[in-house]
């Protein structure tokens, strides 16, 4: 049976580790997911002590930096930062790092593949970056879970599959987030889960409705979008997935209206919703 986790975000990012770990654990989760750009700018080497103290595993660290950029210095910084965060994951015993490809579509003036950069050039940058970060991951025995994200070069099952096909490494797999696939019309959850199979290193629990264009979709509460979570969870069980399925709460309008912009209430509320689909 897979474990349940929660991705800390919002005001939770400023909490001390005792407060964060105890809060997520007391809500009934098995894991907590953390953001590299946050934890690696503060004291992080004591994190294993909090895992042991609260019996709460760090399921993965988001080491997401844009690899599809036209500035050479920015590109080098992205690659170097990801490599360094992978090393730091290994230092504290975190076995999975979450990466995406870019370009980041929510930037003020986003780079769009096919307009500001050719697909050939974009893939060349991404493959070059993964050549380097994968070597570090293999050396440090940290699994790379690539998340396909709307608007990016690897944005759905098929484009992520192309990336995966270019490398032969037991340390390269996916962070399966069904919300991004449904924005591209890939709604068959059994197909997605079974097709990725043992390459699923981590899972994000997030729903979506709409199409993959700015302002034309939302990530609502689970069960209100197009993800068939009953099938999604049952198929994860069927294939024997025993890793973490972590809530990535991005229902921003709901959070702002219901909880005055606070992220923490989502921890308990999402656990209740998940239980409805699992049990």
C-alpha positions as CSV (number, residue, x, y, z in Angstrom):
1,X,0.0,0.0,0.0
2,X,1.3,3.4,-0.9
3,X,1.9,6.1,1.8
4,X,0.3,9.5,2.0
5,X,2.2,12.8,2.1
6,X,1.7,16.5,1.9
7,X,3.8,19.1,0.1
8,X,4.5,22.0,2.5
9,X,3.7,25.4,1.0
10,X,2.5,28.9,1.8
11,X,3.1,30.1,5.4
12,X,4.2,26.5,6.3
13,X,7.5,27.2,4.6
14,X,8.5,29.5,7.4
15,X,7.6,27.2,10.2
16,X,10.3,25.6,12.3
17,X,10.7,21.9,11.7
18,X,9.2,20.8,15.0
19,X,6.0,22.6,14.1
20,X,5.9,21.4,10.5
21,X,6.6,17.7,11.1
22,X,4.3,17.5,14.1
23,X,1.4,19.3,12.2
24,X,1.6,17.0,9.2
25,X,2.0,13.9,11.3
26,X,-0.9,14.7,13.5
27,X,-3.1,15.1,10.5
28,X,-2.6,11.4,9.6
29,X,0.1,11.6,6.9
30,X,3.1,9.3,6.6
31,X,5.4,11.7,4.6
32,X,6.2,15.3,4.1
33,X,7.5,16.8,0.8
34,X,9.8,19.8,0.9
35,X,11.1,22.4,-1.5
36,X,14.8,22.5,-2.1
37,X,15.1,26.3,-2.6
38,X,13.5,26.7,0.8
39,X,15.2,24.0,3.0
40,X,18.7,24.4,1.5
41,X,18.8,28.1,2.4
42,X,18.3,27.3,6.1
43,X,19.7,24.7,8.4
44,X,18.9,21.3,6.8
45,X,21.4,18.8,8.1
46,X,19.3,18.0,11.2
47,X,16.2,17.0,9.1
48,X,16.8,13.3,9.6
49,X,16.4,13.8,13.4
50,X,12.9,15.2,12.8
51,X,12.1,12.3,10.6
52,X,13.0,9.9,13.4
53,X,11.4,12.0,16.1
54,X,8.0,12.2,14.4
55,X,8.1,9.0,12.3
56,X,7.5,11.1,9.2
57,X,9.6,10.4,6.1
58,X,10.7,13.2,3.7
59,X,9.3,11.6,0.5
60,X,11.1,13.9,-2.0
61,X,12.6,17.3,-2.4
62,X,11.5,19.6,-5.2
63,X,14.8,20.5,-7.0
64,X,12.9,22.2,-9.9
65,X,14.9,24.7,-12.0
66,X,14.3,25.8,-15.6
67,X,16.5,24.1,-18.2
68,X,14.9,25.8,-21.2
69,X,16.5,29.2,-21.1
70,X,18.4,31.2,-23.7
71,X,20.9,32.9,-21.3
72,X,24.0,30.7,-20.9
73,X,24.8,31.9,-17.4
74,X,21.2,31.2,-16.3
75,X,21.3,27.7,-17.8
76,X,24.5,26.9,-16.1
77,X,23.2,28.1,-12.8
78,X,20.1,26.0,-13.1
79,X,22.1,22.8,-13.9
80,X,24.6,23.6,-11.1
81,X,21.9,24.3,-8.5
82,X,20.0,21.1,-9.3
83,X,23.3,19.1,-9.1
84,X,24.0,20.7,-5.7
85,X,20.5,20.0,-4.4
86,X,20.8,16.4,-5.4
87,X,24.0,16.1,-3.4
88,X,22.4,17.7,-0.4
89,X,19.4,15.3,-0.7
90,X,22.0,12.4,-0.4
91,X,23.6,14.1,2.5
92,X,20.4,13.9,4.6
93,X,19.2,10.5,3.2
94,X,16.4,11.8,1.0
95,X,16.3,9.3,-1.9
96,X,14.1,11.2,-4.4
97,X,14.4,14.6,-6.1
98,X,11.7,16.1,-8.2
99,X,12.8,17.8,-11.5
100,X,10.9,19.4,-14.4
101,X,12.2,20.5,-17.8
102,X,11.0,24.1,-18.3
103,X,10.4,26.6,-19.8
104,X,8.4,27.9,-16.8
105,X,5.0,29.1,-18.2
106,X,4.0,31.2,-15.2
107,X,6.9,33.7,-15.7
108,X,5.9,37.2,-16.5
109,X,7.2,36.9,-20.1
110,X,7.4,33.1,-20.6
111,X,9.6,31.5,-23.2
112,X,7.4,29.5,-25.5
113,X,8.8,26.5,-27.4
114,X,8.3,27.0,-31.1
115,X,8.3,30.8,-30.8
116,X,11.1,32.1,-28.6
117,X,13.1,28.9,-29.0
118,X,13.0,26.0,-31.4
119,X,12.0,22.5,-30.2
120,X,15.3,21.2,-31.4
121,X,17.2,23.7,-29.3
122,X,14.9,23.2,-26.3
123,X,15.4,19.5,-26.3
124,X,19.2,19.9,-26.7
125,X,19.3,22.0,-23.5
126,X,17.1,19.6,-21.5
127,X,19.0,16.5,-22.6
128,X,22.3,18.2,-21.9
129,X,21.1,19.2,-18.4
130,X,19.9,15.7,-17.7
131,X,23.2,14.2,-18.8
132,X,24.9,16.1,-16.0
133,X,22.3,15.9,-13.2
134,X,21.8,12.1,-13.8
135,X,25.5,11.4,-13.4
136,X,25.3,13.2,-10.0
137,X,22.2,11.3,-9.1
138,X,23.7,7.9,-10.0
139,X,26.9,8.7,-8.0
140,X,24.9,9.8,-5.0
141,X,22.1,7.2,-5.4
142,X,19.3,9.7,-5.5
143,X,16.3,8.9,-7.8
144,X,15.2,11.6,-10.2
145,X,11.4,11.9,-10.5
146,X,10.6,14.0,-13.5
147,X,7.3,15.7,-13.4
148,X,5.6,16.7,-16.6
149,X,4.1,20.1,-16.2
150,X,1.7,22.1,-18.4
151,X,3.3,24.5,-20.8
152,X,6.8,22.9,-20.5
153,X,8.7,20.9,-23.0
154,X,7.9,17.6,-21.1
155,X,4.2,18.4,-20.4
156,X,2.3,15.1,-20.6
157,X,2.8,11.4,-20.6
158,X,4.1,11.3,-24.2
159,X,6.6,14.1,-24.0
160,X,7.9,12.8,-20.6
161,X,8.1,9.3,-22.2
162,X,10.4,10.8,-24.9
163,X,12.7,12.3,-22.3
164,X,12.8,9.0,-20.4
165,X,13.6,7.0,-23.6
166,X,16.8,9.0,-24.2
167,X,18.4,7.6,-21.0
168,X,19.0,4.1,-19.6
169,X,19.2,4.5,-15.9
170,X,17.5,2.9,-12.9
171,X,17.7,6.4,-11.2
172,X,15.5,8.1,-13.8
173,X,11.7,7.9,-13.4
174,X,8.7,10.0,-12.9
175,X,6.7,12.0,-10.4
176,X,3.2,11.1,-11.6
177,X,0.9,14.1,-11.3
178,X,-2.3,13.2,-13.1
179,X,-3.5,16.8,-13.1
180,X,-1.1,17.9,-15.9
181,X,-2.1,15.0,-18.1
182,X,-5.8,15.6,-18.0
183,X,-5.2,19.2,-19.2
184,X,-3.9,17.6,-22.4
185,X,-6.8,15.1,-22.6
186,X,-5.0,12.1,-21.1
187,X,-7.8,11.0,-18.7
188,X,-7.3,7.3,-18.7
189,X,-5.8,6.8,-15.2
190,X,-5.3,3.1,-15.5
191,X,-3.3,3.6,-18.7
192,X,-1.1,6.2,-17.2
193,X,-0.3,4.3,-14.0
194,X,0.2,0.9,-15.7
195,X,2.3,2.5,-18.5
196,X,4.7,4.1,-16.1
197,X,4.7,1.1,-13.8
198,X,7.9,0.7,-11.9
199,X,9.2,4.0,-13.2
200,X,6.8,5.8,-10.8
201,X,9.2,7.1,-8.1
202,X,6.7,9.5,-6.5
203,X,3.1,10.7,-7.0
204,X,1.3,14.0,-6.6
205,X,-2.3,14.1,-5.7
206,X,-3.9,17.1,-7.6
207,X,-7.0,17.5,-9.7
208,X,-7.5,19.7,-12.8
209,X,-10.2,20.9,-15.1
210,X,-9.8,22.9,-18.3
211,X,-7.1,23.1,-21.0
212,X,-3.4,23.7,-20.8
213,X,-3.4,27.5,-21.5
214,X,-2.9,30.4,-19.1
215,X,-6.2,31.4,-17.5
216,X,-8.1,28.4,-19.0
217,X,-7.7,25.8,-16.2
218,X,-7.8,25.4,-12.5
219,X,-6.5,22.9,-10.0
220,X,-9.7,22.4,-7.9
221,X,-10.3,20.3,-4.8
222,X,-9.8,16.6,-5.6
223,X,-13.0,15.1,-7.0
224,X,-14.1,18.3,-8.6
225,X,-11.9,18.0,-11.7
226,X,-11.3,15.5,-14.5
227,X,-9.0,13.1,-12.6
228,X,-10.7,9.7,-11.9
229,X,-9.2,9.2,-8.4
230,X,-11.0,6.0,-7.7
231,X,-9.3,4.4,-10.6
232,X,-6.0,6.2,-10.0
233,X,-5.6,5.0,-6.5
234,X,-6.9,1.5,-7.2
235,X,-4.5,1.1,-10.0
236,X,-1.6,2.3,-7.9
237,X,-2.5,-0.5,-5.5
238,X,-2.9,-3.0,-8.3
239,X,0.7,-2.4,-9.6
240,X,2.0,-2.7,-6.1
241,X,3.2,0.9,-5.8
242,X,4.5,1.4,-2.2
243,X,6.0,4.9,-2.5
244,X,4.4,8.2,-1.5
245,X,1.4,9.9,-2.9
246,X,1.7,13.5,-1.8
247,X,-0.9,16.2,-1.8
248,X,0.1,19.2,-3.9
249,X,-2.6,21.7,-3.0
250,X,-2.9,24.5,-5.6
251,X,-6.6,25.5,-5.3
252,X,-5.5,29.1,-4.8
253,X,-8.9,30.8,-5.2
254,X,-10.5,28.4,-2.7
255,X,-7.6,28.9,-0.3
256,X,-7.9,32.6,-0.4
257,X,-11.6,32.7,0.0
258,X,-12.1,30.0,2.6
259,X,-8.9,30.2,4.6
260,X,-7.8,33.8,4.1
261,X,-4.8,32.7,2.1
262,X,-3.5,30.2,4.7
263,X,-2.2,26.9,3.4
264,X,-2.2,24.9,6.6
265,X,-6.0,24.2,6.7
266,X,-5.6,22.1,3.5
267,X,-3.5,19.5,5.4
268,X,-6.5,18.1,7.3
269,X,-9.1,18.9,4.7
270,X,-7.3,17.1,1.9
271,X,-6.7,14.1,4.1
272,X,-10.5,13.7,4.6
273,X,-11.1,13.9,0.8
274,X,-8.4,11.4,0.0
275,X,-9.9,8.9,2.5
276,X,-13.2,9.0,0.6
277,X,-11.5,7.8,-2.6
278,X,-9.2,5.3,-1.0
279,X,-11.5,3.6,1.5
